[in-house]
Amino acid sequence: MSKLVKLLIPILNIGITKNDLTKECGLIDVYTRNTNNTSDMDDHLYFLYDAENINEKSQDVFYKFLKSPVLYSFDNIKIKDHMYRLYTLSVFGKTALKLYRNAVPPISLEDQVRILKFWNLEDEEINKCVLGIDPYVDKDTKSVPEKDQVIKSPLNDW
C-alpha cells in the first residue's frame, strides 16, 4: 500500500480500522487507478479483497464497506480465475482531494492526529511524513489488475 493511500484512508473516515487492512481479512491492495474501467474515475480509491477468503473478519470488513458513507460501488471481479471484491470509494473533502490530486501531505493538526491514531504510530514512513521529517509523497499510479470478468453486485442498483 502506498504512502499516499495510507495518508488518505484515515482522512476519509471510511469506517474501517487498521486491522481491516490485513491479509487475514482478504486485502490484496488498495489502488488509485482502475484501467478496467474505461472512464477510470478520478478521485476514487479501489480496495481489492480476496472474495474466496471467507472468515468472520472478512465478513465484518464486507459489512463495514457496505455501511461506508463514501462507498461509490462494489463489484465481484474475476482475475485469472480467482474471485475478488472491488470496493470503489469516493475521495472528497478539501484536504483529501488536495492530497489525492497533488500528493501534498495533510497540514491540519486534526488530520495529522487522525492519521497517527489510525496507524497507532506503528508505521515509521507515515510518522515521518505527518511530522514533517520526510513530507514527500509520490503520486500513486498503481492500477487494479486486469480483470477477466465482472459480476455486478445488485447493491449497485440502490
C-alpha positions as CSV (number, residue, x, y, z in Angstrom):
1,M,0.0,0.0,0.0
2,S,1.4,3.4,-1.0
3,K,2.2,6.2,1.4
4,L,-0.5,8.3,-0.4
5,V,-3.1,5.7,0.2
6,K,-2.0,5.3,3.9
7,L,-2.5,9.0,4.4
8,L,-5.9,9.1,2.7
9,I,-7.6,6.2,4.4
10,P,-7.8,7.9,7.9
11,I,-8.8,11.3,6.4
12,L,-11.8,9.8,4.5
13,N,-13.4,8.3,7.6
14,I,-14.3,5.1,5.7
15,G,-15.4,3.3,8.8
16,I,-12.7,0.7,8.8
17,T,-9.7,0.1,11.1
18,K,-6.1,-0.7,10.5
19,N,-6.9,-4.3,11.4
20,D,-9.3,-4.4,8.4
21,L,-6.4,-3.8,6.0
22,T,-4.7,-7.2,6.5
23,K,-4.3,-10.4,4.5
24,E,-6.3,-12.2,7.2
25,C,-9.3,-10.0,6.1
26,G,-8.5,-10.7,2.5
27,L,-6.9,-7.4,1.5
28,I,-4.9,-7.7,-1.7
29,D,-4.1,-4.0,-2.1
30,V,-5.5,-0.5,-2.5
31,Y,-5.2,1.3,-5.8
32,T,-5.7,4.8,-7.1
33,R,-6.5,3.8,-10.7
34,N,-8.6,1.2,-12.4
35,T,-7.7,0.5,-16.0
36,N,-10.6,-2.0,-16.2
37,N,-12.9,1.0,-16.2
38,T,-12.8,2.8,-19.5
39,S,-13.7,6.1,-17.8
40,D,-11.2,5.4,-15.0
41,M,-12.8,7.7,-12.5
42,D,-10.6,10.3,-10.8
43,D,-10.9,10.9,-7.1
44,H,-11.6,7.3,-6.2
45,L,-9.7,4.6,-4.2
46,Y,-10.1,0.9,-5.2
47,F,-9.9,-1.7,-2.4
48,L,-9.3,-5.2,-3.7
49,Y,-10.1,-8.1,-1.4
50,D,-9.9,-11.8,-2.0
51,A,-13.6,-12.9,-2.2
52,E,-12.6,-16.6,-1.7
53,N,-11.1,-15.7,1.7
54,I,-14.3,-16.1,3.8
55,N,-14.0,-15.9,7.6
56,E,-15.5,-13.8,10.4
57,K,-13.1,-10.9,9.8
58,S,-13.6,-10.8,6.1
59,Q,-17.4,-10.7,6.5
60,D,-17.0,-7.9,9.1
61,V,-15.0,-5.9,6.6
62,F,-17.6,-6.5,3.9
63,Y,-20.4,-5.1,6.1
64,K,-18.2,-2.1,7.1
65,F,-17.6,-1.2,3.5
66,L,-21.3,-1.5,2.7
67,K,-22.1,0.9,5.5
68,S,-19.4,3.4,4.5
69,P,-20.7,6.8,3.6
70,V,-18.0,7.1,0.9
71,L,-18.8,3.8,-0.9
72,Y,-19.3,4.5,-4.6
73,S,-19.7,1.0,-5.9
74,F,-19.0,-2.7,-5.2
75,D,-18.2,-5.4,-7.7
76,N,-17.2,-9.0,-7.7
77,I,-14.5,-9.4,-10.3
78,K,-12.6,-12.4,-11.6
79,I,-8.9,-12.2,-12.3
80,K,-7.0,-15.2,-13.5
81,D,-9.9,-17.5,-12.5
82,H,-9.9,-16.1,-8.9
83,M,-12.8,-14.1,-7.4
84,Y,-12.2,-10.7,-5.8
85,R,-14.3,-8.0,-4.3
86,L,-13.6,-4.5,-5.5
87,Y,-14.8,-1.6,-3.4
88,T,-14.7,1.8,-5.1
89,L,-14.7,4.7,-2.6
90,S,-15.1,8.3,-3.4
91,V,-12.3,10.7,-2.3
92,F,-13.8,14.0,-1.2
93,G,-13.2,16.9,1.2
94,K,-10.7,19.7,0.6
95,T,-7.7,18.0,2.4
96,A,-8.3,14.6,0.9
97,L,-8.7,15.9,-2.7
98,K,-5.6,18.1,-2.3
99,L,-3.6,15.1,-1.1
100,Y,-5.0,12.7,-3.8
101,R,-4.5,15.1,-6.7
102,N,-1.3,16.8,-5.7
103,A,0.4,14.4,-3.3
104,V,0.6,17.2,-0.7
105,P,0.6,15.9,2.9
106,P,-2.1,17.0,5.3
107,I,-1.4,20.2,7.1
108,S,-4.2,20.5,9.7
109,L,-3.4,19.3,13.2
110,E,-6.8,17.4,13.2
111,D,-5.8,15.4,10.1
112,Q,-2.3,14.7,11.5
113,V,-3.8,13.3,14.7
114,R,-6.3,11.3,12.9
115,I,-3.6,9.7,10.7
116,L,-1.3,9.0,13.6
117,K,-4.1,7.5,15.7
118,F,-5.3,5.3,12.8
119,W,-1.9,3.7,12.3
120,N,-1.1,3.6,16.0
121,L,2.3,5.3,15.4
122,E,3.5,1.9,14.1
123,D,4.3,3.0,10.6
124,E,7.6,4.8,10.6
125,E,7.1,6.1,7.0
126,I,3.8,7.7,7.9
127,N,5.1,9.1,11.2
128,K,7.9,10.8,9.4
129,C,5.6,12.2,6.7
130,V,3.0,13.5,9.1
131,L,5.6,15.0,11.4
132,G,7.3,16.8,8.5
133,I,10.6,14.8,8.8
134,D,10.1,13.3,5.3
135,P,6.9,15.0,3.9
136,Y,7.5,14.0,0.3
137,V,4.6,11.9,-1.1
138,D,4.9,10.2,-4.5
139,K,1.9,10.2,-6.9
140,D,0.4,6.8,-6.9
141,T,-0.5,5.4,-10.3
142,K,-0.8,1.7,-9.4
143,S,-3.9,0.2,-11.1
144,V,-6.3,-2.6,-10.3
145,P,-5.1,-5.8,-12.1
146,E,-6.7,-6.5,-15.4
147,K,-10.0,-8.4,-14.9
148,D,-11.3,-11.4,-16.8
149,Q,-14.9,-10.8,-15.9
150,V,-17.2,-8.6,-13.7
151,I,-20.1,-10.0,-11.8
152,K,-22.1,-6.9,-11.0
153,S,-23.4,-6.6,-7.5
154,P,-27.1,-6.0,-7.1
155,L,-26.1,-3.5,-4.4
156,N,-25.0,-1.1,-7.1
157,D,-28.7,-0.6,-8.1
158,W,-29.6,1.1,-4.8
